Amino acid sequence: MGKEELGIHDLTGIRKAAAEFIPFLRYSKVVAFYGEMGAGKTTFIKALCDELGVKDIVNSPTFAIINEYVTLNLERICHIDLYRIRNLEELMDIGYEDYLQSDNYIFIEWPEKARKLLPSDCIHVQITRNEDESRSLTIEFSGN
């Protein structure tokens, strides 16, 4: 298991951190983003989508639960927000397992609600808001 740290000192540093994160996607296309409300999960995912070539407007899927985007290379990204999911049955009803079995990038906010259903090679990203409003990303991944 590998572990890396990235820092984001201000909003202008988010794109740089997203670009630095992209090489980790070679370990898995499924990424679980952890952090308190307002930590910057959605903002980081927006920057990551920009770096991957998404030209659509990337929005929080809190109410839709799942938003899908297409990159310039025609790769699909599924942005899933499990905040409003109450139980595993609801998760199955939205086709969660089908998304995980696809070859798409899967970016999951509030993955604690589906911990048992995350793939073993899932990349885990903890986003922490520091006292000075900077952010720290702790990335845990399988692989070398």
N, C-alpha and C positions, 0 to 999 in steps of 0.2 A: 504494500500500500504506500503510495507516494503522498506527500503533503507539501504544499507551496503556499506562500503568502503573497498577496498583491495589495498595494495601497492605492487609494484614490484620495488625493488631497483636496480636490474641489471638483466642481462639475466639468471643468475642461479636461480633467484627467480621466473621466469615465471612458471616453473613446480609446485612449491609450491603454487603459486596463483591459478593455474588451478585446483589443487587438492582441494584447499579451496573453489573453485567456484562450484564444482560438486554437493554438497548438494542443491544448489539453483535450480537445474534442476528438483527437485520434484514439483516446482511450475508451470513449463512449459517446454516443449521440444523445444519451439521456442525462440531463443535468437537473439535480434537485437544489433549489435555492432556499436557504433558511435565513431567517432574520426577523426581528420584531417589525411591527407595523411602522412604516416610514423609514426603514433601514436603507432602502434603495434597490430592492429586488427588481421591481418593474423597470426602474430607470436603467439599471445595468443590462437587463434583458433587451431593452430598446436599443442601447448602444451596441450590444452584441449582434442584434439583428441588422443594424446599420452596417457593421463591419462585415457581416456575412453576405451583404448585398441585397437586403430587402428594401424595396422602394415604396411599399405600402406604408401607411401610417400604422405604427405599432402602438396599440392601446392595451390597458390592463383588461384582462378577461374576467375580472371579478364577477360580473353579472352574467356574462355569456359562458363562463367557465373555461371554454376553449376558443382560442383564436388561431387561425392558420394563416401562414404567410408563405410566399414563394420568393426565392432568391433569384438573382439575375442568371444563375446557373441552373435554374429550375429545380433546385432542392426545396423540399418542404420543411417548414418549421411549425411545430405545434406548441403554442404557449398555453399552458394549463395553470389555472389558479384554483386551488382546492379549498380556499378560505370558507366558502359557503357550503361545502360538502359536509353532510351530517354523519354519514356512515358508509361502509364499504358497498352496500347495496346500491346506493345512489351513484357511486363511482362506477360500478359495473354497468348501470343503466346508461351512462354517457359513452360507453365503449372504451373506457380507459385502457383495458388490456389490449384492444386492437391497436390503439395508438402506440403502446409500448412495443408491440410486435412489428410495427412498420419500420422502414429504414429511414424515417424522418428524424430530424432533430426534435427532441422533446425537452422543453424547458418548463420545469414544474415549480410553482410557488406554493408554499405551505405543504410540502411533501410529508410532513409529520402525519397527516391524515391518511396516507397510503404507504407508510413505512414498510409494511409486510409485502407490498406489491412492487416495490422498486427492484429493478434488476440488480444482480450482484456487481455488475461493472459500472453502475451508476456513479457519476461524478457528483460529489457533495460539496456545495459552496455555502459557507457561512458568511453572511455579510453583517458586519458590526459597525454601528455608528459610534464614533469616538466623541469625546467631550468637545473637541475642537471642530465638530461637524465633518471631519474627514471620515472615510470609510476604510475598513480593512476586510479583505476577502481571504478566507482560509479555504483552500481547495484540497480536497482529499479524493484520490483516484486510485484505481487499480492499474497495474502495469509498470513498465520500467521507464 
